[in-house]
Amino acid sequence: MASETSSDATSDRTMAPPPKIQSRVAETILLSLLALGENGPTGASPFLLRQVILSIRAAGFDKEARAMAVEAALAAGL
């Protein structure tokens, strides 16, 4: 039973936002932009950037999320 609890806790941290975000597209995008700030994805911490990309993808913007990830990777010198 304890192993089930620990695996559930681990999976909760690595899962994408729930599907209900798809019904709150404008709010998701606005909050993502506010979280990124003036520097956008190039100045965001990796943890924040990951959450923003997951949220944008969950809202149905796969192409835009991929472009954001590429922009951040190029800015980081990858």
C-alpha positions as CSV (number, residue, x, y, z in Angstrom):
1,M,0.0,0.0,0.0
2,A,2.8,2.4,0.8
3,S,4.4,1.8,-2.6
4,E,1.2,2.8,-4.3
5,T,1.1,6.0,-2.3
6,S,4.6,7.0,-3.2
7,S,4.2,6.2,-6.9
8,D,1.0,8.2,-7.0
9,A,2.8,11.2,-5.4
10,T,5.6,10.9,-8.0
11,S,3.2,10.6,-10.9
12,D,1.3,13.7,-9.7
13,R,4.4,15.8,-10.0
14,T,5.2,14.6,-13.5
15,M,1.8,14.7,-15.0
16,A,0.5,17.4,-17.3
17,P,-2.3,19.7,-16.1
18,P,-5.8,18.1,-16.1
19,P,-8.0,18.2,-19.2
20,K,-10.3,20.8,-17.6
21,I,-7.6,23.4,-18.5
22,Q,-8.8,23.0,-22.1
23,S,-12.0,24.8,-21.2
24,R,-10.0,27.7,-19.7
25,V,-7.8,28.5,-22.6
26,A,-7.6,32.3,-22.3
27,E,-6.9,32.1,-18.6
28,T,-4.2,29.5,-19.1
29,I,-2.5,31.6,-21.8
30,L,-2.7,34.9,-19.8
31,L,-1.3,33.3,-16.6
32,S,1.5,31.7,-18.6
33,L,2.5,35.0,-20.2
34,L,2.4,36.7,-16.8
35,A,4.5,34.0,-15.2
36,L,7.1,34.2,-17.9
37,G,7.4,38.0,-17.5
38,E,9.2,40.5,-19.7
39,N,12.0,38.2,-20.7
40,G,9.7,35.4,-21.9
41,P,10.9,31.9,-22.2
42,T,14.5,32.9,-22.6
43,G,14.7,34.3,-19.0
44,A,12.5,31.7,-17.2
45,S,13.7,29.0,-14.9
46,P,13.6,25.5,-16.3
47,F,10.9,24.5,-13.8
48,L,8.7,27.4,-14.7
49,L,9.2,26.9,-18.4
50,R,8.3,23.2,-18.1
51,Q,5.0,24.1,-16.3
52,V,4.2,26.8,-18.8
53,I,4.8,24.5,-21.8
54,L,2.8,21.7,-20.2
55,S,-0.1,24.1,-19.6
56,I,0.0,25.5,-23.1
57,R,0.0,22.0,-24.6
58,A,-2.9,21.0,-22.4
59,A,-4.8,24.0,-23.7
60,G,-4.4,22.7,-27.2
61,F,-1.4,24.7,-28.4
62,D,1.1,22.0,-29.2
63,K,2.8,23.9,-32.0
64,E,3.2,27.1,-29.9
65,A,4.5,25.1,-26.9
66,R,7.1,23.4,-29.1
67,A,8.2,26.8,-30.6
68,M,8.5,28.2,-27.1
69,A,10.7,25.2,-26.0
70,V,12.9,25.6,-29.1
71,E,13.3,29.4,-28.4
72,A,14.3,28.7,-24.8
73,A,16.8,26.0,-25.9
74,L,18.4,28.2,-28.5
75,A,18.7,31.0,-26.0
76,A,20.4,28.7,-23.5
77,G,22.9,27.7,-26.2
78,L,21.7,24.2,-26.9
